[in-house]
Amino acid sequence: MKPNKKLILSLVIVFLLVFSLQITFAAENPTKPNVVILATGGTIAGAGVTSTTTVGYTAAVTPVDKLISNVPELTKVANISGEQVSQIASESMTMEIWLNLAKRVNILLAQHNVDGIVVTHGTDTLEETAYFLDLVVKSKKPVVLVGSMRPGTAMSADGPLNLYRAVILAGTKEAAGKGVMVMLNDTIHAGREVTKTITDRVDTFQAPIAGVLGVFSGDQPVFYRKSLRKNTTATEFDVTNLTTLPRVDIVYHYAGNAGTMIDAATNAGAKGLVHAGTGNGSIGKAEYPAVENALKNGVVIVRSSRVGNGIISRNGEANDDKYGFIASDNLNPQKARILLMLALTKTTDVKEIQQMFWEY
């Protein structure tokens, strides 16, 4: 059978055209960083009935492609692509979404043509997702979480500018090696240290004790320090083959607490427990029978504080050595829970876990 010369010639021409287009696309903005936006929902993707609706709006309705097109200035600072990982209000965040998100981030950052990641997120649990990723991302490339306190339909919505600057940050070479960061209200925070401190203001995210990593001056991120705790590529945690995380519950202490919720967590099968104690992580006298029962059932207990700021002194307000408690250092209860969950994927030895709390 004789070869069809016209067909072969046509295929060659098509191949050359496609190859030419690929080269043109790849070289379209060769000086701009390639940033992937992974959307999870939240207020930044929310909408209200009117332009003055900043409470009672519907979160997580705007898809990632619309978030991107609503800020056309993004294309001036980076080559952008977007993916919808989830579409939820962040109070409904799950461990399954965390694991899927972390795995996707690691896959993308392993690609030579991805320079940074931006994760859009609701503010309610943003600090938790940031710290989780800070412990499990296996790249020094920038990962930036961003959200907003006002929906996109609101007057003076903060989301568009937050997103714009998060993309700049994710594409900045100076941001590499800083761990997972959070960018809102022109401030750059370390994922480990930041927390939401105010229910309804745009300056809600603060970093007690440590302070900010940096700020934006116009469109330029300026760094003043870096987090000294191990993160990303320096941690021992790997989620590649994880499909779930050990159950860890948080129990809040208050006057008159008799340990009922500690018993409930133990009976529900918790593998770990974070006790949000008063002051320097105090445990009430009436709670100790429930605490001892939990310990007998193999529950690992971390002492943190409901105060939300400060260091938990080991053997300070409790005999940690006697009971086998773990002091949370300066991690608040919600972040102590994350580290304990990941620690329990490696060991149940309380001395080893305590060392993790000093290192991470």
C-alpha positions in Angstrom: 0.0 0.0 0.0 1.5 3.3 -1.1 1.8 6.1 1.4 -0.6 9.0 0.9 1.8 11.9 0.4 -0.9 14.5 0.7 -2.1 13.0 4.0 1.4 12.9 5.4 2.1 16.5 4.3 -1.1 17.6 6.0 -0.2 15.8 9.3 3.2 17.4 9.2 1.7 20.9 8.7 -0.8 20.3 11.6 2.0 19.1 13.8 4.1 22.1 13.1 1.2 24.5 13.7 0.4 22.8 17.0 4.0 22.9 18.0 4.3 26.5 17.1 1.2 27.4 19.1 2.7 25.5 22.1 5.9 27.4 21.9 4.0 30.7 21.5 1.9 29.9 24.6 4.9 28.9 26.7 6.8 32.0 25.7 3.8 34.4 25.9 4.8 35.8 29.3 8.2 34.1 30.0 9.1 36.7 32.6 5.9 36.2 34.7 5.6 33.5 37.4 3.2 30.6 36.9 0.7 30.6 39.8 -2.1 28.1 40.4 -5.1 29.2 42.4 -6.8 26.4 44.3 -10.3 27.4 45.4 -12.0 25.9 48.4 -14.9 28.4 48.9 -15.4 30.7 51.8 -16.5 34.4 52.0 -14.1 35.4 49.3 -16.4 33.3 47.0 -19.5 34.6 48.8 -22.4 36.8 47.7 -24.9 39.0 49.6 -28.3 40.3 48.8 -27.2 43.9 48.7 -23.9 45.8 48.6 -24.2 46.5 52.3 -24.7 42.8 53.2 -21.6 41.8 55.2 -23.4 39.5 57.6 -25.9 36.8 56.6 -24.5 36.5 53.1 -24.1 33.1 51.3 -20.5 31.8 51.3 -18.9 29.6 48.6 -21.0 30.4 45.5 -18.5 32.0 43.1 -16.5 29.4 41.2 -12.7 29.8 40.7 -12.9 30.9 37.1 -15.2 33.8 38.1 -12.9 34.7 41.0 -10.1 35.0 38.5 -12.0 36.9 35.9 -13.3 39.4 38.5 -9.7 40.5 39.0 -8.3 41.0 35.5 -5.2 42.6 37.0 -4.0 39.2 37.9 -2.9 38.5 34.4 -0.5 41.5 34.7 1.5 39.9 37.5 1.4 36.1 36.7 0.3 33.4 34.4 -2.8 32.1 36.1 -4.6 28.9 36.2 -7.3 27.8 38.6 -8.9 24.6 40.1 -11.9 24.1 42.3 -10.9 21.8 45.1 -14.0 22.3 47.1 -16.9 24.8 47.5 -17.7 25.1 51.1 -18.0 27.6 54.0 -14.8 26.9 55.9 -16.6 26.0 59.2 -17.5 22.9 57.2 -13.9 22.0 56.4 -13.1 18.3 56.7 -10.0 16.1 57.0 -10.8 14.6 53.6 -10.6 18.0 51.9 -7.4 18.7 53.8 -5.7 15.6 52.5 -7.0 16.1 49.0 -5.8 19.7 49.0 -2.4 18.8 50.4 -1.8 16.0 47.9 -2.8 18.3 45.0 -0.5 21.1 46.2 2.4 18.6 46.4 1.7 17.3 42.9 1.5 20.8 41.4 4.6 22.1 43.2 6.6 19.2 41.9 6.1 20.4 38.4 8.8 22.6 36.9 6.3 25.0 35.4 4.5 25.9 38.7 6.2 28.6 40.7 3.7 29.1 43.5 0.2 28.2 44.8 -2.6 30.4 46.2 -5.4 28.7 48.1 -8.6 30.7 48.5 -10.3 29.9 51.8 -12.9 30.9 54.3 -11.5 32.7 57.3 -13.1 30.6 60.0 -10.7 27.7 59.7 -8.1 29.3 57.4 -5.4 29.2 60.2 -5.9 25.5 60.6 -5.6 24.7 57.0 -2.5 26.9 56.8 -0.8 25.1 59.6 -1.8 21.7 58.3 -0.2 22.5 54.9 2.8 24.1 56.6 3.5 20.6 58.1 2.8 18.5 55.1 3.7 20.4 51.9 7.0 19.1 50.5 8.3 22.0 48.6 10.0 25.3 49.4 8.0 27.1 46.7 5.5 29.7 48.0 2.1 28.6 49.2 -0.2 31.4 50.2 -3.7 31.1 51.8 -6.0 34.0 51.2 -9.6 34.9 52.2 -11.7 37.9 52.9 -14.0 39.2 55.6 -16.5 40.7 53.1 -18.2 38.9 50.3 -17.4 39.9 46.7 -20.7 41.7 46.3 -20.1 44.0 49.3 -19.2 47.6 49.2 -15.4 47.9 49.7 -15.0 44.1 49.4 -11.5 43.1 50.5 -11.3 39.9 48.6 -10.2 41.1 45.1 -7.2 43.1 46.4 -6.3 40.3 48.9 -6.3 37.8 46.0 -4.3 40.1 43.7 -1.6 40.5 46.3 -1.6 36.8 47.3 -0.8 36.0 43.7 2.0 38.5 43.7 3.3 37.0 46.9 3.1 33.4 45.5 5.1 34.5 42.5 7.8 36.3 44.4 11.2 34.5 44.7 11.8 36.1 48.1 8.7 34.2 49.4 10.3 30.8 48.8 11.4 28.9 51.9 9.2 31.0 54.2 6.8 28.1 54.9 3.0 28.3 54.2 1.9 31.9 54.5 -1.4 33.7 55.0 -2.0 37.1 53.2 -4.9 39.4 54.2 -5.2 43.1 54.8 -1.7 43.8 53.4 -0.1 41.7 56.0 1.9 38.5 55.5 1.8 35.9 58.3 3.3 32.5 59.0 0.8 29.7 58.8 2.0 28.3 62.1 1.6 31.5 64.0 -1.4 33.4 62.7 -4.9 33.2 64.2 -8.3 34.9 63.7 -8.8 37.3 66.5 -11.9 39.4 65.6 -15.2 38.2 64.4 -16.0 40.8 61.7 -13.1 43.1 60.9 -10.7 43.1 58.0 -7.7 43.2 60.4 -8.8 40.1 62.1 -5.6 38.0 61.5 -2.8 38.5 64.0 0.2 36.6 65.2 0.4 36.8 69.0 4.0 36.7 70.3 5.7 36.3 66.9 4.2 39.2 64.8 4.0 39.4 61.1 6.4 38.0 58.6 6.1 41.1 56.4 3.7 43.6 54.8 2.9 44.9 51.4 4.2 48.3 50.4 2.1 49.1 47.4 2.4 46.0 45.3 5.7 45.0 46.8 5.9 42.4 49.6 8.5 43.4 52.2 9.8 40.7 54.6 11.1 41.5 58.1 11.6 38.0 59.6 11.0 34.3 59.1 9.5 31.5 61.2 12.2 29.5 63.0 10.1 26.4 63.5 10.5 23.4 61.1 8.1 23.4 58.2 7.4 21.9 54.8 10.4 20.0 53.5 12.0 19.9 57.0 9.1 18.0 58.7 8.7 14.2 59.0 5.0 14.2 58.0 3.9 12.7 54.7 0.3 12.5 53.6 0.9 10.8 50.3 -0.6 7.5 51.4 -3.0 8.8 54.0 -6.7 8.5 53.5 -7.8 9.6 57.0 -6.3 11.2 60.1 -6.5 9.9 63.7 -9.5 11.4 65.7 -8.4 14.2 68.0 -11.0 16.2 70.0 -10.7 19.5 71.8 -12.2 19.9 75.3 -12.8 23.4 76.7 -12.3 24.0 80.4 -14.6 26.2 82.4 -15.6 26.8 86.0 -17.4 23.7 87.3 -16.2 21.4 84.6 -16.5 17.8 85.8 -14.8 16.0 82.9 -18.0 15.0 81.1 -16.7 16.0 77.7 -13.4 14.2 78.3 -15.4 11.0 78.9 -17.5 11.6 75.8 -14.4 12.0 73.6 -12.9 8.9 75.1 -16.0 6.8 74.6 -16.3 8.1 71.0 -12.9 6.6 70.2 -10.6 9.7 70.3 -7.0 8.7 69.9 -5.9 12.1 71.2 -7.3 15.0 73.2 -6.4 18.7 73.4 -7.4 20.2 76.7 -8.0 23.9 76.3 -7.4 24.8 79.9 -7.6 28.0 81.8 -4.5 30.2 82.2 -1.3 28.3 81.7 -3.2 25.2 80.6 -4.7 24.3 84.0 -6.8 21.1 84.4 -9.6 21.3 87.1 -9.4 18.9 90.0 -12.8 17.5 89.1 -11.6 16.6 85.6 -8.8 14.3 86.8 -10.9 11.1 87.1 -12.0 11.5 83.4 -8.4 12.4 82.5 -7.0 9.3 84.1 -9.6 7.1 82.4 -8.7 8.6 79.1 -5.0 7.9 79.7 -5.8 4.3 80.6 -7.6 3.9 77.3 -4.5 5.1 75.4 -5.7 8.6 74.7 -2.8 11.0 74.2 -3.4 14.4 76.0 -2.0 17.8 75.1 -2.4 20.7 77.4 -3.2 24.0 75.6 -5.0 27.1 76.8 -8.3 28.8 76.0 -6.5 32.2 76.5 -5.2 31.9 72.9 -1.9 33.6 73.5 1.2 32.5 75.5 3.4 29.6 76.1 2.3 26.5 78.1 5.0 25.7 80.6 5.8 22.1 80.9 5.2 20.8 84.5 3.8 24.3 85.3 0.1 24.0 86.0 0.1 20.2 85.9 2.6 17.4 86.6 3.2 16.5 82.9 5.9 14.0 83.7 3.7 12.1 86.1 0.6 11.9 83.9 2.3 11.8 80.5 0.8 15.1 79.3 2.2 17.1 76.4 2.7 20.8 76.7 1.5 22.6 73.5 4.2 25.3 73.6 2.5 28.4 72.1 0.1 26.5 69.8 -3.5 27.4 70.4 -6.0 24.4 70.8 -7.0 24.2 67.2 -3.4 24.1 66.0 -2.3 21.8 68.7 -5.0 19.4 67.5 -3.5 19.4 64.0 0.0 18.7 65.1 -1.2 15.9 67.4 -3.2 14.3 64.6 -0.1 14.2 62.4 2.1 13.1 65.3 -0.2 10.1 65.9 0.4 9.0 62.3 4.0 8.5 63.4 4.0 7.4 67.0 2.1 7.3 70.3 5.2 7.8 72.4 4.5 11.0 74.4 8.2 11.9 74.7 8.6 11.8 71.0 5.4 13.8 70.5 6.5 16.4 73.0 9.7 16.9 71.1 7.6 17.5 67.9 5.7 20.3 69.8 9.1 21.9 70.6 10.3 21.6 66.9 7.1 22.4 64.9 
